């Protein structure tokens, strides 16, 4: 936002309004011994044109996904965004809308959120969705709190190493003062082994969390994991990629009690990695424990269709121990973007997008694995993201490829010290054969 300084006339007018004769008189009540007492040791001011040029030069040091060929993933993906998403989300009645506590003044926002909830229920294959959460990591944590409240089990929750490491960090933060242990199961083969879950599960396990596709892009044995969790009296929580259900079964079809996810891929640019949009849906029996807002459909006194916040009051989230969660404001504008995106694509468009991701990812994996010194890290099925082992200094290779216009992927060693030679590559529908072949060629010449 441009800055326009106060003129001498502006300053005089403000001083006159408050009854002060000068700036010094305004600050007179401040004790002299705590005043700074000298000029700041900073460079002299720039002119407006010099300042604009300086800030532009700093901004050009940032590289956006669009400034290169992007194979980055890990929860933030370079998907195509139809123009209609920006056109509608950029309308002032949406991007300046206040939180919709007053239904009579918020019908537009409430209807948009109602449609969003409907779409998320369809993606998740579950009965109820809330009107969004902050992002994928806190959505996992909120789902775990929900499971603890519902099961009244406060012993532990079980997560695999293949759950996004930053989601696990957020979960630890949420539970650190609640006395609930987070049991993290090792996954040396890149997937959550159901047999390991059988050994770890006990009668104080509130929830089992699984991510599908997982952090490495691999598909998990979700149906078996949810079956084992339920048999042990725990709730099953599935963190899913909403694009993936264009070709994969929904979390609900796989037995999930609660489905959560990161909604960035539904019409939101990558934007420095987030935060974005937290997705949550659940089975109807858990609806009174779901955090955040639920928008419901009803009729007004004239019998016309309308929308309201339902099953909660404005004060719900400041009622301390009686609240389902401390979340109050949601990511409404991102939820709107997701609504427009999914509406624009429709079921067929989502299917085609997912199929393109799948086909292009498998082509990229096959070509990369043919490079001497490069191999797939695991022989597991995947969707749009996969892990490869690379000989050499992976961070140095990534830096070199970035200088050549390619954001080649994520270094797994950033989160997993034992995987220092592993690179995670994400391939969306936007990547062309020429771009994939370019990555293969550059990696071949740099390993």
N, C-alpha and C positions, 0 to 999 in steps of 0.2 A: 504494500500500500504506500503510495507516495507520501512523503513528509513535507508539510508546508509550515515554515516557521511562523512564530508570532511576531508581528510587526510592533514597533514602538507604540503605535496607536492602539493595537490590541492589548498590549501590556497595561497601558494607562487606563483603558476602559475596564479591564478586569480588576485592577487595583482600586479604581473608583467604586466599583460595585461592592467590593468587600470592605471598603472604608480604610484602606491603607494608602499612604502617600508614596511609598517606594518598596522595592523588593527587599531592601535591608530591613525596613520596618516589618515586613511580612515575616521575616525569619528571626526577628529580634527575640522572641521567647526561647530560642535555642541557646543553651548556655555556651558562652564563648570557649570554655575549655574542651568541649567536644566537637567544636567546629574544625573543619579541615585546615583553614587558615592560609592556604596558598593555592596557586594555580595547579591544575592537573598536569603531570609530566607526560603529555601525549602530543603527537604531531599536531600541527596547526590544521584547522578545518580545511576540507576540500570544497571547491565550488560544486554546484549541483552536477554539472557536466562531468567533472573529474570523478565525483563520487559514483555516478552512474557507470562510467567506464570501468572503475575499479571493481565494483560489485559484479558487473557482467564478466569481467576477467576471472573472478573467483568462481562464478557459477559455471563457466566453461570447463573448469577442472572436473566437475561432476560428469559421469558418464551414465546416461540412461540406457535402459534395455534397447531402446530404439536406435541408439547410436552404434550398435554392433549387431552381431548375430548371437541370439541369446539361447543358451542351453541351461540356464539356471533353473533351480527348482527348490526343493526343500520347503514347500508350502507357499511359495510365491512364483507364479508362472506367467509366461508371456503368451497368453491366449489372445485371439482376435476379439476386439470389442466393436460391435456394430455401432454406427454413428448415432442411431436412435437412442442409445443409452445416454450419451452425453447430452443430446438434445432435450430429453425429458428431465434428466436429473439436474440439468442446468437451469430449469425454470425456477424463478424466484419463489413461487409458492411452495416449492419443495425444499430448496436449499436454505431458506430462511425460516422454515416452519419450526415452531416451538414444540416441546414435548406435548403429546395430545391428551392432556388430562381432561380438558373440557371438550366432550364429544361434540357438542353443538357447534363448536368453532373449528373442529378438526376432522371433518368427514373425509376430506381428500386424503390426508395422511393415513387415517384409520383404514380406509378402503385399500390403499396401497399395501399396508402392512397385512391386512387380511388376505389379500391375494398372495403376498409373499409367503405367509404361513401355509396357505394351500399348496403352493408350489414346493415348499420344503417338505411337506408331508408326502407329496408324490415322489420326490427324489429319495427320501429316506425310507419310504414304505411303511410309515408309522402313522399313528392316529392324530397326534397333536404336535404343533410346533409353536415356539414362542416367537415374539417379534424381534428376534436377534439378540446376540451377545457381542462382546467386544472383539474377540478374535479366536482363532482355533485353539490356542493354548489355554486361555481361561475358560473356554467352553468345555474342555476336558475336565478341568478342575471343578467347574460348577456342576457337571454331571456326576462327579464323584461325591461332592457334598450332597447332592440330591439322593444318591444311592445310600449314603450313610444315614440321612434322615429317614428314608423309607424303610430300610432294613433294620434300623436301630443297632447296627453292628459298628463298633468303633475300634476294632482290632487292627485291621490292615486292608489295603487295597493292593491288587496285583497288576503290575504293568510289565511289558517286555522291553528289552533294550531297543527293539525295533520301533517303539513309539518315538515320535519326534523328540530329540533330546531337550529342546527348549520347552516343549509341552510338559515334559517330566520335571523340568526346573520350576515351572509355574505351579505344577501340582504340589511339589515339595513346599513351596512358599505358602500355598493355601492351607496346608495341613500341619505346618511345623509346630503350631501351638495348640493343636487339637488332640495330640496324643495318638494319632492314627499313623501306623507305620506304612510306608510305601515300599513294597517288596518288588524289586526290579529283577526280573529273570534274565539271565544271560541268553543270548541268541547267536552262538558262534557260526551258525549256518545261514544267518541272515533272515530267519523267520522264527515265529513264536511256535515252539513245539508244544502241542497239546498235552503230551505226556509229562512235560515239566510242570504244566499247570496243575495236573492231577496231584502231583507231589506237594505243591506249595499251598493249595487251597485248604482252608480249614473253616470251622464253624463261626469264626469271627471275621471272615472276609466279606466286606461290604460290596465290593465291585471288582470286576475284571475288565481291564481296558485293553483293546486291541485296535491297531490302526491298519486300515486296508484301503488302498495299497499302503504298505508301511513306509518308513522314512527312506528306505533304499529303493522304493518303488515296487518291491515284491508283493505278491498276493499272499495273504495269510489264510489259514484254514479256519475261517471265521465261524462257520456253522458248527464245527466240532468244539471250538473254544466256547461259544455261547451255550452249547448244550452242557458242557462240563460245569460252567459257571452256575447255570440254573440248577443243576442237580445238587450243587453244594449250597444253594440258598443265596447266592450272590447275584447282583444285577450285572448284566453284560452291557458294556459301553463300547460302541464302535465309532471310531473317528474315521471318516471317509472323505474321499475326494468327490465332490458333487458331479464333476464331469464324467467320472468313471462309470456312473450308473447308466450312462448311455449304452454301455456294452456289458456291464457286470450286474449281478443281482444286488438289490438294495439291502441296506443293513437290516431292515425289517424282515425281508425274505430270508435272511441268514440267521434270524433269531435274536437280533439285538433288542434289548429293552429300551435303551437310550442311544440315539445317534447324534453325533456332533461332527463338526468339521470346520475348516477354514473356507469362507466363501469368496475369497479374493478372485478365484478363477471365474466367477460369475459376473463379469462385466466391470471389474475394477483394475486399473493399471497397477503395476508392481510397486511404484511409489516408495522407494527406500525400504522395502521389506515389511511395511505395516505400521501400526495395527490396521486390520481390515474389518472383517465381518465374521462373527461367531454364529455358526449354525447349530440349532438344537431341535430335536424332535423326540417324542417318546410314545409309549403305549398309553392308552387312555387312563389306565388305573393309576398312573403316576402324575396325572395332570395337576393335582393340588400341591405337588412338591416342586413343580418346574419353576426355575427362576425367571426373573424378568417379566415381560408383559405378554398377555394374550389378548388379541383383538377378536371380539365375537360379533356375529351378525344378529340383529334383532329388528324390531319394527318400532317406529315412533308412534305418537298418539293418533296420527292420521293413517296409520297402517302402512306407511311407506318403509321400504327397506333402508336400514341404516346400520352403523357400526359403533361399538363401544369397547372400552377396556373392560374385561370380564374376569370374574373369580378373584379380584383383588381391588384394593382401594389405593388411593395415592399414598397413604401412609404406610402401606405394607412394608416397604423396604427401609423404613427407619424405626421399626418396632423391635429392634435388637434381637433377642432370642426367639421371638415369634415369627420373624421374617424367614422366608425360604432362602433368601440371599441378600447380599448387600448391593447387588447391581440395581441401578435405577435408570440412568440414561442408557439407551441402546445406540446401535450404529444405524440409525434410521436411513440416512442417505445412501449408505452402502446396501442396505436391504432393498431400497428402491431400485438401485442399479441392478441388483440381482433379479428383481422382479421383471424389469424391462428386458434384461438380457435373456432370461428364460422364455419370456413371452415372445420375443423376436425369433428365437431359435425354434421353439416348439419341440415336441418329442422327436420328430424326424431330424431336425437340425442338431439337437443334442446327440442323437445317435451317430450322425455323420461326423460330428466333431470328435466324439470319442473314438470312432473307428479310424479316423485319420491319425489321431495321436497314437493309437495302438500300432497301426501299420508302419508309420514313420519311425516310431521308437524301435520296433523290431528290425527294421532295415538299418538304422543307425547302429544298433548293437551288433548286428552281424558284420557290418563293414569295419567297425572299430576293433572287433575281436580278431579280425584278420591281420591287424598290424603286429609285426614282430614285437614282443615285449608287452603286449596288451592282451588281457583276457577278461572274460566276465567273472566278477567276484563270486557269484553264486549261480547255480543252475536252477533258478526258480522262475516261474512265470511272472511277468510284470505287465504294467499297463502303459504308462508314458514315461517312466523314469526307471533307470537301472544303474547298477554299480559296476565299474570296471577297475581292474588292477593295472597300474601303469608303472613301468620301470623308470626310475629317476626321481627327481625332486618335484613332487606334484605342485606345490605352491609356485615354484619357479616356472614350471611349464605353463601354469594358468596365467601367470603374469605376462609371459612372453606371448601367449596366444591372445591375451587381451590387447596387447600392443598391436596385434595384427587384425584387430576388429572382431574377435570372437570371445564371447563369455562362455567358456567351454564347460563349465559345471561347478559343482561344489566339492571342496576337499573334505572328505569324511574325517580326516585326522583332526580337524578343528574341534570335533566333538568326541571322536573315538580314537584315542592315542594309538591303539593297536591296529588301526586301519590307515596308517600314514601313507600307504601306497594306493589308496582307493579314491576314485573320482566318481561322483554321482552326476549323471547326465540326464536332463529332462528334455523331451522332444514333444512339442505341441503341434497342433494342426497348422501353425504359421510357418513352420520350418519347411523349406523346399528341399528337393533332392540335391540341387546345386549347393545349398548351404550345408547340408549334411555331408556331402562329398568334400566340401571345403574343410570342414572340421577334421574329417578323416585324413585328408592330405596334410594339413598342418600338424596334426598330432603325430603322424608318421614321420615327419621331418624333424620333430622336436623330441622324440624319445629314442 
